[in-house]
Structures are given as C-alpha cells and as structure tokens.
C-alpha cells in the first residue's frame, strides 16, 4: 500500500534525457538529498542536472515519516565519547541548522507542506539512565534538550528526553515545489560511471563533478560501500480515531514504537529489522494489535514500509566518494533521519564542489576514522554476507525467477508480508516477478527459461 504522502501528491512529470550532454555537475538521484543539492549549487551559480531512474521522490522520500529533527536516537553521548566534543558539535549544529533552513525555505517560497514546529522526544518504559545522559550531552552541544517523566503516550514511561523546536511536514509537497527549481530528467537510468562520464540508457553525460545521491551507491569500487552499509526495513500504520500527540516520540527500547501526528492521522511505526532477515511474527499484525490496545476504536487508513541505509558507526557518509575519486561525491547511510540529513548533506556537498569552507564535513566524511562500533558491525555485516553468498549455491526451488541477487549474487529471501524477494546481504529487493524494487542492484532478477 502506498504512503499517505503519495496518495495526496501529484508531482509533475519530466522528460527523459534528450541525448548526450556536458555539464559542470551531474547528480544521480532525484530524491530530497539530490534535489536540495541541485538547488544550492544553482544558488551558488553552478549548473547541475539530476538523473532519476524512475520518478521524482519515487525512492525512499515517499516512505518517510517526515520528522525534521536533530534528535537521532541515542547519538550525542556516543559522538562525544568517540569523536570528541568538537566533531560532535558539528553534527549537532548542522542538523539544528537544517531545521531552520527548512523553515526559511518554506516561508520564503510559500510552500504549503504542513510544516509544524513541535518537540521530538525519546522515551523508555524500562530505564532512564541513557535518556538522562543523552539530554546532558545534547545540552553540552547547544541543543535545547531536557529530561522528564511526563508525556502524552497511552502508557507509562520511565523517562523522556525532549528536544525543543523540532518539526514535521509533508515531504512530497515540499519536494514537488523544490523540484521546480532544478533541471531533472526522469526515467533515465544510470548504467555505469567511469571517471567524468555517466552512461545512461538515454545517452552519455560528461561532468566535472559527479554526485551519487540515489540512496545506496551502485558502484562497488572504489568506496566499498556495499561492505560498509546494510539496509533496514521499518513499518508504519496510519490511524484515524487515535489520540494524536503534539510531540513526536521514538522508543529506545528493543520493542519501542514511533508516534507522529499528521493532521487528524497518527503515524504509528515500529518493527525495524535487517532487510532479508526472516521474521517470526507478522509485523503489520503486531502494529495493528498494539494500535487497538493503545487506541480502542481506531481505524487504519493506510500502511507502508520504508527502507534505510545503515552505516557501521551510525553516522551518514557525506563527502568525497573515495580518496581515489576527488570529484566524485556521495550522500548515503542516512539511517532513519533522511529529512535533516538530506539538508545537511546538500550544504556539505555544495561546499565541497564550490570550494567553500564547511567545518561540519569532518564528522560525515566517508574517510573518517574507523571506530570500535564500526568494527563490531563490520563483523556482523560480513557474517550475513557470507551466509547469503553461500546459499546461492543451493537449489532455489520451484519459482518463476532465479532468486540470486544480480548485485553480487547473494541468495534472496522471500518476504511473505510484502510479497517480495529481499537480499540479506545489501538490501536489494524485487517483486514476485523478479522486477527491481530497491537498490543497490541495477537490474531485475533472471527468470527461468521455459520448461525448466
């Protein structure tokens, strides 16, 4: 089922790439990060074009819960411990600035996108120590944060960490308006990138600067992003007749939920898991059961799922693609926080391309130092990859498609809840006919020959 954003928004269609072209900057991907980067480059006097394989906002932007917040889970106390207060402050400052910039753009351009300032809260039903630490760390970095025990949720909590003056909005209405500011070619699939040349199914684009803003980089080397990220799925049901909180809430417990109002609808989410990992329970069913428990008499009006790229240390990769490709750039690994990170990423990439000063780029650099947390996650990610690669040698059963991912050959797992083949290695997804749904794969699955 499509998100409420999709049901309420029609974005004007664009033409395909008309043929070979030469431009200063080409951006691969017309989601929020790509469009904002194109907009700020234009403001800086640099021409950029965007190439989109399908439709504007047709990737992950359409499935977000659209929280514009600098509160990204339990992150600030860890950033201070791992990277020091200077780099942690850069992370906090650029995300706080992103909220302000959204409001500025929306007011300046008169964008009707339901922008609302509201608090963002983390909660736990079992303990308060981590929440207190996070509040203190955020305050040390200049964020208006506090710890308390009162909240609007339909159950008791042990504690709540509250960030003031965060925001929420309608992402596709905002995106539709901002897309009018940049030059986009839809239904133009990028096939490969070499040096300054981007090959598409509609022609070639030569550019001095190339930006990868299409969720998960499909180029494996250099960069090795396939080894440095995995993907997670999360689920949302939209409810009418529930008590809608003024603030946004996210649980830090293993079975925590997300709550966020949109008009008279409550977006109630949870059930995150690694893409391709088989689940023992029906996630939508569990969300519906909990919704009825929390809000008796509520009615479901929509449900959908999202897919997020997760980095090894929990910080996005924004900056130069690799040391070997000085004029390739990337914005990926946004986790669950694509709204503020897209804005932050657009400013970092624009500064790198135009040569402007940007001290905040340090904490997001894909070449930042390798941490103990990253090493641990690398081992876990590697184990999933080895298992998926080993399985592709086993018989694949009686299916219409050969369930080996065309990205790197991992055995796909059937997801009965969403009727899709999901890759447990790197997160590519395909429908039951083998058609590509999510990257980094670039092609459909192979189908079995007739009679076999």
Secondary structure by P-SEA (a helix, b strand, c coil): ccccccccccccccccccccccccbbbccccaaaaaaaaaaaaacbbbbbbbcccccccccccccccccccccccaaaaaacccaaaaaaaaaaaaaaaaaaaaaaaaaccccbbbbbbbbcccccccaaaaaaaaaaaaacccccccccccccccccbbbbbcccccccaaaaaaaaaaabbbbcccccccccccccccccbbbbccbbbccccccccccccccccccbbbbbbbbbbcccccccbbbbbcccbbbbbbbcccccccccccccccccccccaaaaaaaaaaaacccccccccbbbbbbbcccccccccccccccccbbbbcccccccaaaaaaaaaaaaaaaacccccccccccccccccaaaaaaaaaaaaaaaaaaaacccccccccccccccccccbbbbbccccbbbbcccbbbbcccccccccccccccccccccc
